[in-house]
Amino acid sequence: MIELRDLQAKYITDENGEKTAVVLPIKEFENLLEDLNDLAVLAERREEPTISFEEVMERLKRDGFL
């Protein structure tokens, strides 16, 4: 996840010096969009039942992924 302090943001200001827009390198913008999408998926699945780590490992082995 991107830390705000790590962004290479450039701000556009109005005549009063108020920030009105931001310019980011495209890779940082794409990473932010990916993080937003991940958070949206987490929010949508919040109420789904969870399974234990052991069950995950068992399923991965059973399905030939491990």
All heavy atoms as TSV, in Angstrom:
chain	resi	resn	atom	element	x	y	z
A	1	MET	N	N	0.844	-1.174	0.000
A	1	MET	CA	C	0.000	0.000	0.000
A	1	MET	C	C	0.894	1.242	0.000
A	1	MET	O	O	1.928	1.277	0.648
A	1	MET	CB	C	-0.913	-0.005	1.220
A	1	MET	CG	C	-1.910	1.141	1.213
A	1	MET	SD	S	-3.119	1.067	2.547
A	1	MET	CE	C	-4.193	-0.212	1.956
A	2	ILE	N	N	0.478	2.237	-0.705
A	2	ILE	CA	C	1.239	3.476	-0.823
A	2	ILE	C	C	1.039	4.337	0.416
A	2	ILE	O	O	-0.070	4.507	0.892
A	2	ILE	CB	C	0.789	4.266	-2.070
A	2	ILE	CG1	C	1.113	3.490	-3.341
A	2	ILE	CG2	C	1.458	5.624	-2.116
A	2	ILE	CD1	C	0.599	4.137	-4.590
A	3	GLU	N	N	2.128	4.851	0.944
A	3	GLU	CA	C	2.067	5.801	2.052
A	3	GLU	C	C	1.957	7.201	1.467
A	3	GLU	O	O	2.617	7.520	0.475
A	3	GLU	CB	C	3.327	5.710	2.904
A	3	GLU	CG	C	3.517	4.379	3.606
A	3	GLU	CD	C	2.569	4.188	4.769
A	3	GLU	OE1	O	2.171	5.193	5.370
A	3	GLU	OE2	O	2.244	3.035	5.072
A	4	LEU	N	N	1.139	8.046	2.062
A	4	LEU	CA	C	0.969	9.400	1.549
A	4	LEU	C	C	2.286	10.149	1.472
A	4	LEU	O	O	2.527	10.901	0.535
A	4	LEU	CB	C	-0.033	10.176	2.403
A	4	LEU	CG	C	-1.492	9.774	2.253
A	4	LEU	CD1	C	-2.361	10.603	3.187
A	4	LEU	CD2	C	-1.958	9.927	0.824
A	5	ARG	N	N	3.145	9.932	2.431
A	5	ARG	CA	C	4.423	10.641	2.428
A	5	ARG	C	C	5.322	10.202	1.279
A	5	ARG	O	O	6.277	10.886	0.951
A	5	ARG	CB	C	5.129	10.472	3.765
A	5	ARG	CG	C	5.580	9.049	4.042
A	5	ARG	CD	C	6.333	8.949	5.369
A	5	ARG	NE	N	6.708	7.591	5.634
A	5	ARG	CZ	C	5.986	6.724	6.327
A	5	ARG	NH1	N	4.837	7.095	6.832
A	5	ARG	NH2	N	6.408	5.491	6.541
A	6	ASP	N	N	5.037	9.049	0.672
A	6	ASP	CA	C	5.857	8.533	-0.420
A	6	ASP	C	C	5.391	9.011	-1.797
A	6	ASP	O	O	6.079	8.790	-2.780
A	6	ASP	CB	C	5.856	7.002	-0.402
A	6	ASP	CG	C	6.506	6.444	0.857
A	6	ASP	OD1	O	7.349	7.146	1.457
A	6	ASP	OD2	O	6.167	5.311	1.238
A	7	LEU	N	N	4.230	9.639	-1.867
A	7	LEU	CA	C	3.712	10.098	-3.157
A	7	LEU	C	C	4.572	11.225	-3.718
A	7	LEU	O	O	5.007	12.105	-2.993
A	7	LEU	CB	C	2.269	10.590	-3.022
A	7	LEU	CG	C	1.206	9.534	-2.765
A	7	LEU	CD1	C	-0.149	10.201	-2.612
A	7	LEU	CD2	C	1.166	8.498	-3.867
A	8	GLN	N	N	4.772	11.181	-5.003
A	8	GLN	CA	C	5.495	12.248	-5.685
A	8	GLN	C	C	4.474	13.214	-6.286
A	8	GLN	O	O	4.425	13.436	-7.482
A	8	GLN	CB	C	6.397	11.666	-6.764
A	8	GLN	CG	C	7.474	10.751	-6.217
A	8	GLN	CD	C	8.290	10.108	-7.310
A	8	GLN	OE1	O	8.342	10.590	-8.432
A	8	GLN	NE2	N	8.930	9.005	-6.986
A	9	ALA	N	N	3.657	13.777	-5.415
A	9	ALA	CA	C	2.558	14.634	-5.838
A	9	ALA	C	C	3.044	16.048	-6.108
A	9	ALA	O	O	3.909	16.575	-5.409
A	9	ALA	CB	C	1.472	14.657	-4.778
A	10	LYS	N	N	2.447	16.641	-7.127
A	10	LYS	CA	C	2.653	18.055	-7.419
A	10	LYS	C	C	1.274	18.700	-7.378
A	10	LYS	O	O	0.317	18.178	-7.946
A	10	LYS	CB	C	3.301	18.241	-8.783
A	10	LYS	CG	C	4.704	17.662	-8.820
A	10	LYS	CD	C	5.358	17.905	-10.133
A	10	LYS	CE	C	6.753	17.285	-10.063
A	10	LYS	NZ	N	7.385	17.169	-11.311
A	11	TYR	N	N	1.187	19.822	-6.677
A	11	TYR	CA	C	-0.102	20.463	-6.495
A	11	TYR	C	C	-0.261	21.660	-7.423
A	11	TYR	O	O	0.683	22.392	-7.683
A	11	TYR	CB	C	-0.261	20.918	-5.037
A	11	TYR	CG	C	-0.254	19.751	-4.070
A	11	TYR	CD1	C	0.904	19.388	-3.413
A	11	TYR	CD2	C	-1.410	19.015	-3.847
A	11	TYR	CE1	C	0.918	18.304	-2.552
A	11	TYR	CE2	C	-1.412	17.936	-2.977
A	11	TYR	CZ	C	-0.236	17.582	-2.336
A	11	TYR	OH	O	-0.226	16.514	-1.481
A	12	ILE	N	N	-1.480	21.826	-7.888
A	12	ILE	CA	C	-1.860	23.000	-8.666
A	12	ILE	C	C	-2.667	23.880	-7.722
A	12	ILE	O	O	-3.577	23.403	-7.042
A	12	ILE	CB	C	-2.684	22.601	-9.899
A	12	ILE	CG1	C	-1.821	21.709	-10.806
A	12	ILE	CG2	C	-3.190	23.835	-10.634
A	12	ILE	CD1	C	-2.564	21.094	-11.962
A	13	THR	N	N	-2.304	25.147	-7.680
A	13	THR	CA	C	-2.983	26.067	-6.767
A	13	THR	C	C	-3.678	27.179	-7.540
A	13	THR	O	O	-3.326	27.483	-8.676
A	13	THR	CB	C	-1.978	26.694	-5.780
A	13	THR	OG1	O	-0.966	27.374	-6.520
A	13	THR	CG2	C	-1.331	25.645	-4.896
A	14	ASP	N	N	-4.662	27.777	-6.879
A	14	ASP	CA	C	-5.341	28.925	-7.480
A	14	ASP	C	C	-4.603	30.205	-7.113
A	14	ASP	O	O	-3.544	30.169	-6.476
A	14	ASP	CB	C	-6.819	28.979	-7.068
A	14	ASP	CG	C	-7.019	29.165	-5.574
A	14	ASP	OD1	O	-6.070	29.549	-4.870
A	14	ASP	OD2	O	-8.158	28.933	-5.119
A	15	GLU	N	N	-5.156	31.321	-7.501
A	15	GLU	CA	C	-4.497	32.608	-7.258
A	15	GLU	C	C	-4.346	32.943	-5.777
A	15	GLU	O	O	-3.541	33.785	-5.393
A	15	GLU	CB	C	-5.238	33.741	-7.984
A	15	GLU	CG	C	-6.677	33.924	-7.568
A	15	GLU	CD	C	-7.664	32.998	-8.282
A	15	GLU	OE1	O	-7.257	32.233	-9.176
A	15	GLU	OE2	O	-8.853	33.033	-7.925
A	16	ASN	N	N	-5.103	32.247	-4.917
A	16	ASN	CA	C	-5.006	32.454	-3.471
A	16	ASN	C	C	-4.060	31.464	-2.789
A	16	ASN	O	O	-3.943	31.457	-1.570
A	16	ASN	CB	C	-6.391	32.356	-2.825
A	16	ASN	CG	C	-7.335	33.416	-3.338
A	16	ASN	OD1	O	-6.938	34.568	-3.517
A	16	ASN	ND2	N	-8.571	33.032	-3.591
A	17	GLY	N	N	-3.437	30.623	-3.592
A	17	GLY	CA	C	-2.532	29.622	-3.040
A	17	GLY	C	C	-3.225	28.382	-2.517
A	17	GLY	O	O	-2.590	27.520	-1.921
A	18	GLU	N	N	-4.530	28.269	-2.745
A	18	GLU	CA	C	-5.283	27.085	-2.311
A	18	GLU	C	C	-5.065	25.943	-3.298
A	18	GLU	O	O	-5.142	26.143	-4.512
A	18	GLU	CB	C	-6.775	27.405	-2.225
A	18	GLU	CG	C	-7.134	28.482	-1.226
A	18	GLU	CD	C	-6.937	28.039	0.208
A	18	GLU	OE1	O	-7.205	26.857	0.506
A	18	GLU	OE2	O	-6.502	28.880	1.010
A	19	LYS	N	N	-4.795	24.760	-2.780
A	19	LYS	CA	C	-4.617	23.599	-3.641
A	19	LYS	C	C	-5.949	23.266	-4.318
A	19	LYS	O	O	-6.982	23.150	-3.661
A	19	LYS	CB	C	-4.128	22.408	-2.836
A	19	LYS	CG	C	-2.729	22.602	-2.280
A	19	LYS	CD	C	-2.330	21.435	-1.404
A	19	LYS	CE	C	-0.970	21.684	-0.776
A	19	LYS	NZ	N	-0.611	20.653	0.195
A	20	THR	N	N	-5.913	23.101	-5.639
A	20	THR	CA	C	-7.137	22.801	-6.390
A	20	THR	C	C	-7.053	21.479	-7.142
A	20	THR	O	O	-8.078	20.932	-7.537
A	20	THR	CB	C	-7.435	23.918	-7.403
A	20	THR	OG1	O	-6.335	24.020	-8.316
A	20	THR	CG2	C	-7.669	25.244	-6.704
A	21	ALA	N	N	-5.846	20.977	-7.340
A	21	ALA	CA	C	-5.679	19.721	-8.079
A	21	ALA	C	C	-4.324	19.131	-7.726
A	21	ALA	O	O	-3.465	19.793	-7.135
A	21	ALA	CB	C	-5.774	19.972	-9.579
A	22	VAL	N	N	-4.147	17.879	-8.100
A	22	VAL	CA	C	-2.878	17.201	-7.844
A	22	VAL	C	C	-2.471	16.433	-9.100
A	22	VAL	O	O	-3.320	15.913	-9.820
A	22	VAL	CB	C	-2.984	16.261	-6.616
A	22	VAL	CG1	C	-3.941	15.121	-6.853
A	22	VAL	CG2	C	-1.628	15.747	-6.222
A	23	VAL	N	N	-1.177	16.392	-9.350
A	23	VAL	CA	C	-0.619	15.634	-10.467
A	23	VAL	C	C	0.262	14.546	-9.868
A	23	VAL	O	O	1.121	14.824	-9.022
A	23	VAL	CB	C	0.211	16.541	-11.401
A	23	VAL	CG1	C	0.831	15.730	-12.530
A	23	VAL	CG2	C	-0.635	17.678	-11.943
A	24	LEU	N	N	0.014	13.297	-10.299
A	24	LEU	CA	C	0.791	12.154	-9.819
A	24	LEU	C	C	1.421	11.428	-10.998
A	24	LEU	O	O	0.837	11.395	-12.087
A	24	LEU	CB	C	-0.121	11.142	-9.118
A	24	LEU	CG	C	-0.794	11.553	-7.830
A	24	LEU	CD1	C	-1.785	10.482	-7.392
A	24	LEU	CD2	C	0.231	11.777	-6.748
A	25	PRO	N	N	2.567	10.794	-10.787
A	25	PRO	CA	C	3.079	9.897	-11.815
A	25	PRO	C	C	2.044	8.797	-12.070
A	25	PRO	O	O	1.363	8.346	-11.137
A	25	PRO	CB	C	4.357	9.324	-11.195
A	25	PRO	CG	C	4.775	10.356	-10.188
A	25	PRO	CD	C	3.478	10.911	-9.659
A	26	ILE	N	N	1.906	8.373	-13.305
A	26	ILE	CA	C	0.852	7.418	-13.678
A	26	ILE	C	C	0.939	6.132	-12.875
A	26	ILE	O	O	-0.080	5.565	-12.477
A	26	ILE	CB	C	0.858	7.139	-15.202
A	26	ILE	CG1	C	-0.385	6.383	-15.632
A	26	ILE	CG2	C	2.106	6.394	-15.628
A	26	ILE	CD1	C	-1.654	7.169	-15.518
A	27	LYS	N	N	2.145	5.639	-12.590
A	27	LYS	CA	C	2.290	4.394	-11.828
A	27	LYS	C	C	1.717	4.551	-10.423
A	27	LYS	O	O	1.046	3.650	-9.912
A	27	LYS	CB	C	3.763	3.969	-11.775
A	27	LYS	CG	C	3.962	2.612	-11.166
A	27	LYS	CD	C	3.288	1.544	-11.992
A	27	LYS	CE	C	3.480	0.191	-11.364
A	27	LYS	NZ	N	2.574	-0.802	-11.906
A	28	GLU	N	N	1.962	5.692	-9.787
A	28	GLU	CA	C	1.408	5.933	-8.460
A	28	GLU	C	C	-0.112	5.999	-8.520
A	28	GLU	O	O	-0.801	5.463	-7.649
A	28	GLU	CB	C	1.967	7.222	-7.861
A	28	GLU	CG	C	3.403	7.104	-7.438
A	28	GLU	CD	C	3.931	8.344	-6.754
A	28	GLU	OE1	O	3.144	9.216	-6.346
A	28	GLU	OE2	O	5.160	8.435	-6.612
A	29	PHE	N	N	-0.639	6.640	-9.555
A	29	PHE	CA	C	-2.091	6.723	-9.725
A	29	PHE	C	C	-2.686	5.326	-9.890
A	29	PHE	O	O	-3.685	4.982	-9.255
A	29	PHE	CB	C	-2.418	7.603	-10.929
A	29	PHE	CG	C	-3.878	7.674	-11.257
A	29	PHE	CD1	C	-4.747	8.374	-10.447
A	29	PHE	CD2	C	-4.383	7.020	-12.375
A	29	PHE	CE1	C	-6.101	8.439	-10.742
A	29	PHE	CE2	C	-5.727	7.079	-12.678
A	29	PHE	CZ	C	-6.589	7.790	-11.859
A	30	GLU	N	N	-2.060	4.502	-10.727
A	30	GLU	CA	C	-2.550	3.136	-10.939
A	30	GLU	C	C	-2.490	2.329	-9.648
A	30	GLU	O	O	-3.401	1.553	-9.352
A	30	GLU	CB	C	-1.741	2.463	-12.046
A	30	GLU	CG	C	-2.030	3.033	-13.419
A	30	GLU	CD	C	-1.066	2.556	-14.495
A	30	GLU	OE1	O	0.007	2.004	-14.169
A	30	GLU	OE2	O	-1.389	2.754	-15.685
A	31	ASN	N	N	-1.418	2.508	-8.865
A	31	ASN	CA	C	-1.313	1.803	-7.584
A	31	ASN	C	C	-2.417	2.238	-6.625
A	31	ASN	O	O	-2.985	1.404	-5.901
A	31	ASN	CB	C	0.056	2.027	-6.948
A	31	ASN	CG	C	1.163	1.287	-7.660
A	31	ASN	OD1	O	0.928	0.325	-8.388
A	31	ASN	ND2	N	2.385	1.740	-7.467
A	32	LEU	N	N	-2.731	3.528	-6.613
A	32	LEU	CA	C	-3.819	4.012	-5.758
A	32	LEU	C	C	-5.153	3.416	-6.178
A	32	LEU	O	O	-5.964	3.017	-5.338
A	32	LEU	CB	C	-3.889	5.539	-5.795
A	32	LEU	CG	C	-2.807	6.269	-5.016
A	32	LEU	CD1	C	-2.869	7.762	-5.307
A	32	LEU	CD2	C	-2.936	6.007	-3.533
A	33	LEU	N	N	-5.390	3.345	-7.477
A	33	LEU	CA	C	-6.638	2.734	-7.963
A	33	LEU	C	C	-6.721	1.264	-7.565
A	33	LEU	O	O	-7.788	0.780	-7.173
A	33	LEU	CB	C	-6.748	2.869	-9.480
A	33	LEU	CG	C	-7.033	4.256	-10.025
A	33	LEU	CD1	C	-7.082	4.221	-11.555
A	33	LEU	CD2	C	-8.333	4.802	-9.473
A	34	GLU	N	N	-5.604	0.564	-7.649
A	34	GLU	CA	C	-5.581	-0.844	-7.253
A	34	GLU	C	C	-5.883	-0.986	-5.762
A	34	GLU	O	O	-6.659	-1.861	-5.359
A	34	GLU	CB	C	-4.220	-1.450	-7.578
A	34	GLU	CG	C	-4.131	-2.928	-7.318
A	34	GLU	CD	C	-2.787	-3.509	-7.723
A	34	GLU	OE1	O	-2.143	-2.973	-8.643
A	34	GLU	OE2	O	-2.400	-4.513	-7.113
A	35	ASP	N	N	-5.297	-0.123	-4.949
A	35	ASP	CA	C	-5.575	-0.152	-3.509
A	35	ASP	C	C	-7.048	0.131	-3.225
A	35	ASP	O	O	-7.668	-0.526	-2.380
A	35	ASP	CB	C	-4.712	0.863	-2.765
A	35	ASP	CG	C	-3.249	0.461	-2.682
A	35	ASP	OD1	O	-2.923	-0.712	-2.981
A	35	ASP	OD2	O	-2.425	1.320	-2.315
A	36	LEU	N	N	-7.623	1.103	-3.924
A	36	LEU	CA	C	-9.045	1.408	-3.746
A	36	LEU	C	C	-9.914	0.218	-4.119
A	36	LEU	O	O	-10.888	-0.096	-3.434
A	36	LEU	CB	C	-9.445	2.621	-4.587
A	36	LEU	CG	C	-9.051	3.974	-4.027
A	36	LEU	CD1	C	-9.353	5.066	-5.046
A	36	LEU	CD2	C	-9.788	4.252	-2.732
A	37	ASN	N	N	-9.563	-0.449	-5.215
A	37	ASN	CA	C	-10.321	-1.623	-5.629
A	37	ASN	C	C	-10.224	-2.727	-4.580
A	37	ASN	O	O	-11.227	-3.362	-4.237
A	37	ASN	CB	C	-9.822	-2.129	-6.981
A	37	ASN	CG	C	-10.635	-3.288	-7.492
A	37	ASN	OD1	O	-11.835	-3.175	-7.700
A	37	ASN	ND2	N	-9.992	-4.426	-7.680
A	38	ASP	N	N	-9.015	-2.955	-4.051
A	38	ASP	CA	C	-8.834	-3.970	-3.009
A	38	ASP	C	C	-9.692	-3.654	-1.787
A	38	ASP	O	O	-10.324	-4.552	-1.207
A	38	ASP	CB	C	-7.366	-4.063	-2.589
A	38	ASP	CG	C	-6.476	-4.653	-3.671
A	38	ASP	OD1	O	-7.000	-5.228	-4.648
A	38	ASP	OD2	O	-5.245	-4.511	-3.554
A	39	LEU	N	N	-9.725	-2.392	-1.387
A	39	LEU	CA	C	-10.545	-1.997	-0.236
A	39	LEU	C	C	-12.030	-2.188	-0.505
A	39	LEU	O	O	-12.786	-2.595	0.384
A	39	LEU	CB	C	-10.251	-0.544	0.144
A	39	LEU	CG	C	-8.874	-0.300	0.765
A	39	LEU	CD1	C	-8.605	1.198	0.867
A	39	LEU	CD2	C	-8.759	-0.973	2.115
A	40	ALA	N	N	-12.462	-1.923	-1.732
A	40	ALA	CA	C	-13.869	-2.114	-2.085
A	40	ALA	C	C	-14.239	-3.590	-2.009
A	40	ALA	O	O	-15.310	-3.945	-1.503
A	40	ALA	CB	C	-14.144	-1.563	-3.483
A	41	VAL	N	N	-13.365	-4.451	-2.478
A	41	VAL	CA	C	-13.618	-5.897	-2.411
A	41	VAL	C	C	-13.691	-6.341	-0.951
A	41	VAL	O	O	-14.581	-7.120	-0.575
A	41	VAL	CB	C	-12.541	-6.691	-3.181
A	41	VAL	CG1	C	-12.642	-8.182	-2.903
A	41	VAL	CG2	C	-12.646	-6.416	-4.673
A	42	LEU	N	N	-12.779	-5.851	-0.128
A	42	LEU	CA	C	-12.818	-6.192	1.301
A	42	LEU	C	C	-14.136	-5.764	1.938
A	42	LEU	O	O	-14.743	-6.523	2.712
A	42	LEU	CB	C	-11.661	-5.518	2.037
A	42	LEU	CG	C	-10.292	-6.162	1.890
A	42	LEU	CD1	C	-9.224	-5.263	2.506
A	42	LEU	CD2	C	-10.259	-7.525	2.533
A	43	ALA	N	N	-14.581	-4.566	1.613
A	43	ALA	CA	C	-15.834	-4.060	2.182
A	43	ALA	C	C	-17.019	-4.913	1.739
A	43	ALA	O	O	-17.905	-5.221	2.542
A	43	ALA	CB	C	-16.045	-2.603	1.782
A	44	GLU	N	N	-17.026	-5.317	0.467
A	44	GLU	CA	C	-18.120	-6.142	-0.047
A	44	GLU	C	C	-18.166	-7.508	0.624
A	44	GLU	O	O	-19.229	-8.081	0.797
A	44	GLU	CB	C	-17.964	-6.353	-1.557
A	44	GLU	CG	C	-18.240	-5.126	-2.383
A	44	GLU	CD	C	-17.923	-5.339	-3.848
A	44	GLU	OE1	O	-17.533	-6.469	-4.239
A	44	GLU	OE2	O	-18.053	-4.383	-4.624
A	45	ARG	N	N	-17.012	-8.041	0.986
A	45	ARG	CA	C	-16.937	-9.402	1.511
A	45	ARG	C	C	-16.841	-9.453	3.035
A	45	ARG	O	O	-16.631	-10.519	3.612
A	45	ARG	CB	C	-15.735	-10.103	0.886
A	45	ARG	CG	C	-15.848	-10.137	-0.646
A	45	ARG	CD	C	-14.752	-10.892	-1.264
A	45	ARG	NE	N	-15.020	-12.310	-1.058
A	45	ARG	CZ	C	-14.242	-13.281	-1.528
A	45	ARG	NH1	N	-13.157	-13.007	-2.185
A	45	ARG	NH2	N	-14.556	-14.543	-1.307
A	46	ARG	N	N	-17.025	-8.333	3.672
A	46	ARG	CA	C	-16.862	-8.222	5.126
A	46	ARG	C	C	-17.705	-9.231	5.903
A	46	ARG	O	O	-17.277	-9.753	6.913
A	46	ARG	CB	C	-17.221	-6.804	5.551
A	46	ARG	CG	C	-17.075	-6.527	7.002
A	46	ARG	CD	C	-17.427	-5.118	7.359
A	46	ARG	NE	N	-17.705	-4.344	6.153
A	46	ARG	CZ	C	-17.992	-3.086	6.095
A	46	ARG	NH1	N	-18.076	-2.411	7.196
A	46	ARG	NH2	N	-18.223	-2.465	4.972
A	47	GLU	N	N	-18.900	-9.503	5.451
A	47	GLU	CA	C	-19.813	-10.378	6.190
A	47	GLU	C	C	-19.675	-11.857	5.840
A	47	GLU	O	O	-20.362	-12.690	6.424
A	47	GLU	CB	C	-21.265	-9.931	5.945
A	47	GLU	CG	C	-21.554	-8.500	6.380
A	47	GLU	CD	C	-21.318	-8.266	7.856
A	47	GLU	OE1	O	-21.622	-9.167	8.668
A	47	GLU	OE2	O	-20.800	-7.181	8.215
A	48	GLU	N	N	-18.802	-12.188	4.905
A	48	GLU	CA	C	-18.630	-13.591	4.529
A	48	GLU	C	C	-17.946	-14.356	5.653
A	48	GLU	O	O	-17.107	-13.813	6.370
A	48	GLU	CB	C	-17.798	-13.700	3.249
A	48	GLU	CG	C	-18.519	-13.214	2.017
A	48	GLU	CD	C	-17.714	-13.425	0.750
A	48	GLU	OE1	O	-16.709	-14.171	0.780
A	48	GLU	OE2	O	-18.103	-12.853	-0.274
A	49	PRO	N	N	-18.297	-15.627	5.789
A	49	PRO	CA	C	-17.648	-16.425	6.831
A	49	PRO	C	C	-16.167	-16.617	6.508
A	49	PRO	O	O	-15.761	-16.609	5.352
A	49	PRO	CB	C	-18.400	-17.756	6.786
A	49	PRO	CG	C	-19.031	-17.814	5.445
A	49	PRO	CD	C	-19.274	-16.399	5.029
A	50	THR	N	N	-15.362	-16.766	7.555
A	50	THR	CA	C	-13.927	-16.980	7.371
A	50	THR	C	C	-13.601	-18.449	7.551
A	50	THR	O	O	-14.399	-19.224	8.100
A	50	THR	CB	C	-13.122	-16.151	8.384
A	50	THR	OG1	O	-13.495	-16.557	9.698
A	50	THR	CG2	C	-13.373	-14.666	8.199
A	51	ILE	N	N	-12.421	-18.834	7.063
A	51	ILE	CA	C	-11.934	-20.194	7.287
A	51	ILE	C	C	-10.544	-20.087	7.888
A	51	ILE	O	O	-9.841	-19.097	7.714
A	51	ILE	CB	C	-11.923	-21.041	5.991
A	51	ILE	CG1	C	-11.025	-20.406	4.926
A	51	ILE	CG2	C	-13.329	-21.231	5.456
A	51	ILE	CD1	C	-10.848	-21.254	3.690
A	52	SER	N	N	-10.147	-21.126	8.577
A	52	SER	CA	C	-8.857	-21.114	9.260
A	52	SER	C	C	-7.713	-21.268	8.263
A	52	SER	O	O	-7.887	-21.740	7.135
A	52	SER	CB	C	-8.787	-22.257	10.282
A	52	SER	OG	O	-8.745	-23.501	9.596
A	53	PHE	N	N	-6.532	-20.884	8.707
A	53	PHE	CA	C	-5.324	-21.049	7.905
A	53	PHE	C	C	-5.135	-22.519	7.544
A	53	PHE	O	O	-4.788	-22.855	6.409
A	53	PHE	CB	C	-4.112	-20.525	8.684
A	53	PHE	CG	C	-2.809	-20.773	7.986
A	53	PHE	CD1	C	-2.417	-19.990	6.911
A	53	PHE	CD2	C	-1.973	-21.798	8.416
A	53	PHE	CE1	C	-1.212	-20.227	6.270
A	53	PHE	CE2	C	-0.763	-22.042	7.782
A	53	PHE	CZ	C	-0.385	-21.256	6.702
A	54	GLU	N	N	-5.375	-23.397	8.514
A	54	GLU	CA	C	-5.210	-24.831	8.274
A	54	GLU	C	C	-6.134	-25.309	7.162
A	54	GLU	O	O	-5.741	-26.111	6.315
A	54	GLU	CB	C	-5.480	-25.616	9.566
A	54	GLU	CG	C	-4.428	-25.418	10.639
A	54	GLU	CD	C	-4.538	-24.088	11.387
A	54	GLU	OE1	O	-5.588	-23.413	11.313
A	54	GLU	OE2	O	-3.543	-23.725	12.032
A	55	GLU	N	N	-7.372	-24.805	7.151
A	55	GLU	CA	C	-8.328	-25.187	6.103
A	55	GLU	C	C	-7.867	-24.668	4.743
A	55	GLU	O	O	-7.982	-25.368	3.732
A	55	GLU	CB	C	-9.722	-24.647	6.436
A	55	GLU	CG	C	-10.762	-24.899	5.368
A	55	GLU	CD	C	-11.107	-26.369	5.154
A	55	GLU	OE1	O	-10.838	-27.188	6.048
A	55	GLU	OE2	O	-11.645	-26.688	4.082
A	56	VAL	N	N	-7.342	-23.458	4.709
A	56	VAL	CA	C	-6.823	-22.916	3.444
A	56	VAL	C	C	-5.704	-23.800	2.923
A	56	VAL	O	O	-5.677	-24.167	1.746
A	56	VAL	CB	C	-6.324	-21.458	3.635
A	56	VAL	CG1	C	-5.580	-20.978	2.391
A	56	VAL	CG2	C	-7.481	-20.535	3.945
A	57	MET	N	N	-4.768	-24.144	3.800
A	57	MET	CA	C	-3.644	-24.984	3.384
A	57	MET	C	C	-4.125	-26.349	2.896
A	57	MET	O	O	-3.638	-26.862	1.888
A	57	MET	CB	C	-2.652	-25.147	4.543
A	57	MET	CG	C	-1.980	-23.848	4.957
A	57	MET	SD	S	-1.075	-23.055	3.608
A	57	MET	CE	C	0.287	-24.184	3.418
A	58	GLU	N	N	-5.085	-26.918	3.599
A	58	GLU	CA	C	-5.628	-28.217	3.205
A	58	GLU	C	C	-6.261	-28.140	1.816
A	58	GLU	O	O	-6.038	-29.005	0.967
A	58	GLU	CB	C	-6.667	-28.655	4.244
A	58	GLU	CG	C	-7.222	-30.039	4.008
A	58	GLU	CD	C	-8.209	-30.427	5.104
A	58	GLU	OE1	O	-7.836	-30.327	6.291
A	58	GLU	OE2	O	-9.343	-30.809	4.747
A	59	ARG	N	N	-7.036	-27.094	1.564
A	59	ARG	CA	C	-7.676	-26.931	0.255
A	59	ARG	C	C	-6.644	-26.729	-0.860
A	59	ARG	O	O	-6.780	-27.277	-1.950
A	59	ARG	CB	C	-8.639	-25.743	0.269
A	59	ARG	CG	C	-9.880	-25.984	1.084
A	59	ARG	CD	C	-10.790	-24.774	1.020
A	59	ARG	NE	N	-11.934	-24.899	1.911
A	59	ARG	CZ	C	-12.921	-24.020	1.962
A	59	ARG	NH1	N	-12.917	-22.950	1.194
A	59	ARG	NH2	N	-13.925	-24.217	2.794
A	60	LEU	N	N	-5.613	-25.920	-0.572
A	60	LEU	CA	C	-4.574	-25.683	-1.582
A	60	LEU	C	C	-3.841	-26.984	-1.929
A	60	LEU	O	O	-3.563	-27.248	-3.100
A	60	LEU	CB	C	-3.591	-24.629	-1.089
A	60	LEU	CG	C	-4.123	-23.202	-1.024
A	60	LEU	CD1	C	-3.106	-22.286	-0.328
A	60	LEU	CD2	C	-4.436	-22.662	-2.419
A	61	LYS	N	N	-3.540	-27.786	-0.920
A	61	LYS	CA	C	-2.882	-29.068	-1.157
A	61	LYS	C	C	-3.814	-30.007	-1.919
A	61	LYS	O	O	-3.378	-30.668	-2.878
A	61	LYS	CB	C	-2.448	-29.694	0.166
A	61	LYS	CG	C	-1.282	-28.984	0.800
A	61	LYS	CD	C	-0.935	-29.571	2.153
A	61	LYS	CE	C	0.174	-28.773	2.807
A	61	LYS	NZ	N	0.457	-29.243	4.184
A	62	ARG	N	N	-5.068	-30.075	-1.514
A	62	ARG	CA	C	-6.041	-30.955	-2.162
A	62	ARG	C	C	-6.209	-30.591	-3.630
A	62	ARG	O	O	-6.325	-31.461	-4.492
A	62	ARG	CB	C	-7.384	-30.853	-1.440
A	62	ARG	CG	C	-8.460	-31.761	-2.042
A	62	ARG	CD	C	-9.823	-31.500	-1.458
A	62	ARG	NE	N	-10.244	-30.149	-1.814
A	62	ARG	CZ	C	-10.884	-29.307	-1.015
A	62	ARG	NH1	N	-11.184	-29.663	0.221
A	62	ARG	NH2	N	-11.230	-28.113	-1.425
A	63	ASP	N	N	-6.190	-29.280	-3.921
A	63	ASP	CA	C	-6.407	-28.823	-5.289
A	63	ASP	C	C	-5.122	-28.752	-6.112
A	63	ASP	O	O	-5.121	-28.314	-7.265
A	63	ASP	CB	C	-7.090	-27.447	-5.284
A	63	ASP	CG	C	-8.486	-27.510	-4.689
A	63	ASP	OD1	O	-9.077	-28.616	-4.628
A	63	ASP	OD2	O	-9.000	-26.452	-4.277
A	64	GLY	N	N	-3.999	-29.196	-5.510
A	64	GLY	CA	C	-2.747	-29.275	-6.242
A	64	GLY	C	C	-1.989	-27.975	-6.391
A	64	GLY	O	O	-1.104	-27.881	-7.246
A	65	PHE	N	N	-2.301	-26.977	-5.587
A	65	PHE	CA	C	-1.585	-25.713	-5.653
A	65	PHE	C	C	-0.349	-25.704	-4.771
A	65	PHE	O	O	0.495	-24.824	-4.884
A	65	PHE	CB	C	-2.501	-24.536	-5.298
A	65	PHE	CG	C	-3.586	-24.326	-6.322
A	65	PHE	CD1	C	-4.905	-24.629	-6.024
A	65	PHE	CD2	C	-3.289	-23.853	-7.577
A	65	PHE	CE1	C	-5.906	-24.449	-6.968
A	65	PHE	CE2	C	-4.271	-23.661	-8.522
A	65	PHE	CZ	C	-5.583	-23.958	-8.221
A	66	LEU	N	N	-0.265	-26.648	-3.847
A	66	LEU	CA	C	0.918	-26.793	-2.979
A	66	LEU	C	C	1.414	-28.216	-3.024
A	66	LEU	O	O	0.733	-29.136	-3.228
A	66	LEU	CB	C	0.580	-26.422	-1.527
A	66	LEU	CG	C	0.307	-24.957	-1.246
A	66	LEU	CD1	C	-0.037	-24.788	0.232
A	66	LEU	CD2	C	1.511	-24.106	-1.573
